[in-house]
Amino acid sequence: MLRIPGWKIVSALAAGVMALSACHDSGAAAGPSQSASSSPPAADTPSASSSPESALVKKMSVQEKVGQLFMPTITGDTAAPGAALVKRYHLGGVIYFPLNLKTPRQTAELSNGLQKAALKKGGIPLVISTDEEQGPVSRLPYITRFASNKLLASTEHPDEDVRLAAKVTGEELRAVGINQDNAPDADVNINPNNPVIGVRSFGADPKKVAHLVGVAIDAYRATGVAVVAKHFPGHGDTATDSHTGLPIINHSKARWESVDAPPFKTAIAHHADVIMTAHIVVPGLDKSRLPATMSKTVLTGLLRDKLGFKGVTITDSLQMTGATIKFGPEEAAVRAVVAGADMLLMPRDLGRAYNAVLAAVKSGRISRGRLDDAVTRIIRMKKERGMFHPYVDAAKASHVIGSKEHRAAAAKVAADVRSGS
């Protein structure tokens, strides 16, 4: 296929942004909930538009397009093992865990090394993500610490405390080359026995959770980090952990609308870049009783067509039992793409999952249009969030992590938490 040097991709996309911006109604005022970093929603059918992203997608091979759908784990804390995967499978992204992360400088150098591999021979930069929710779900061993979402929501100044936590977290992630945070949790935790969400949620009040999800998204986006609202259509009323089983939520559609939907509607209104799917069954939303991650009714009919989400959808980890209990790992990956998932997180076996999706595209089970739409959304998100300028200054990373300003913010929030408990 025709390869385009990386700098030409950036130039072409930048030119396209200017052209597209000129086409928007200049008299349209931003709503009160929009942050300065917000951007207009993308087109409903990105592959049908004449955007620079679509033009780039048309020049890609099928193998490269399929690779953009995958976000696996990598081994080690140096770039070489991950770089080999990036080059072999044309990966769209990777996800970090603590075993990859030792010091701020090491992480920044790892990120730069992986991006160099992705951009080689005119490739496309990576989404580099992690699950840095703070509280009990924290991946960076050296990050400035904040309390759980539930505790932040319980202070006298929840808006300010949530904003500060997201701001500091986002700035520290960006300093080490992590350009997407798989946060915030948008679940409404109404089941006190929930074994997997709990304090990760802002609470049991849908209105309050929705409001604080919006606050967090605005703060994260202002730092330049892509935001992931999770776990759609809502994991807050489960007594089963989808890591080890397949939860069934017996909410009627009306109850889903009143309890689970509000935070995701707010996430969409605040331009969440990505929404993560849940490996849960909600018969009230899909009578087929398919896991939401493999349900076209949920991911396309509900999330895209009804709620109007235009961004990237990503599965929760495909290593989880909830994703594979009905289907094998490779079949689960194929079904997720058919249903409307754009990115596939943490397949159990990258090579086998990649080959299964590639075969499904070649056979027509995954249509070329479905594939192109997914890849166009991914590239558009990368462009809009500045990922085509991916390198960070590794020498400065340690000056951002735990800076005087960040320590002061953490102390302020910790004091608020103590006074509210």
Phi, psi and omega in degrees: 000166178283123179262143180244125178306145184306319182293331178287326175299313180300314182296316181296317180293320179298318179297321179294323178299315181297319181293316180294322181298324181294337183277342181287152179294110184290345180271357182284122181271146178289142178292164183296337182271354182279136174273167180297337183270359182288154179227155183297151177299153179282171179295154180298317181240086189301327183288343181273350182274171179258032183287159176298330177295316179297321179297321178294317180301321181297335181272354184273150174284163177299322180297319179292320178298313180299320179300326180297341181283345191257139175226084182270173167283164173231161180259151172079178182241016172238164191286334191305309182298315179293322180299324179296319177293318180304312183288322183291320186249004179056046191300146173276336181191174173220161177237135180267146170232170185306328180296342178271348195239114181247304181223163177303314182295316180300317181294319178297319179292323175299312179300314179298320180294320178293320178295323177300319178295320181292323184275353182300137180059038175077024180286184185253136182297161184270149156279122175249114188240169170201165177263081179252080179276345194070182185062224185285344179248093182222130185256327184276116184293343185249004186288154173295128191270143172226162181286174180293163178301320180299318179290321178298323181287345186261001180280174177287341182231062187298321181299312182293320182290320176295318180298315181295317180299316180292320181298310181295316180300313180298317181295322181286324175297314181299325182297333181255013174087011175272115187254005175214131175252128177280068183199156009268164173286125182252017180280144174262107189275085181266356178255109182296344179262012180299120186274355188234337181259287175054236185287355175292336179276156174284354175142198185252358181263110184304321182294316180291317178301314180301315181299314183288330172300317177297318178300313181296316181298315179301319182290317177299312184297327179295338178274351182095001180272135174291145188249140178238113174272134185215155007238107185290137010268012176131117187252018190276347182241052180243148172250003179241139176273122182290352171291330187241353180201187180244100181293146173242125180250115184268055174269134170292168179298322179294319179292321176301316181299322185274330186257305190271327188288322188308315180296326180286326174297319177294319178302318179293317179297330179265015173063045170306133183288325187220146169238130181265137180275159178251144174272072181224155176253128177233090183303332178292341178257330181214108183294344179291344180063028172284148170304142184306324180299334181250014184257113176293328178300319182278309187284323181261307183295318184270302187292315184273306188287317183274310183278343174079025180289129183251355185273201184271136171256139178229142176287156163292174184308127177280004172275348184286148180300323180301335180275337190238000185291331178265333183225159174290167183303319182288318179296323178299319179296315180296312182298325179297316179295315178302320182290334179132004176286133180270325180234148184245113186268127169054059173298150181298319179227105186303313183299316182290320179294317178301312181295325179294316179292317178301316179296322179294325176292314183294329179278346182094357178297318167262115184291155177297326178295318178298317179296313182296322177300315181298312183293323178297318178297318181297313181293321178299316179298318179299320180291313184294332182260015173076019185284350176280001169238074198272345190281147178238161179274102184298328182292335182267350186302317183290342177279337177276316180295124178067028178297166180302318179297318181290321178296321179295319178296317180295321179294319179298314181293319179299321178295320177297320179296316180297319182288338181268351183268000000 
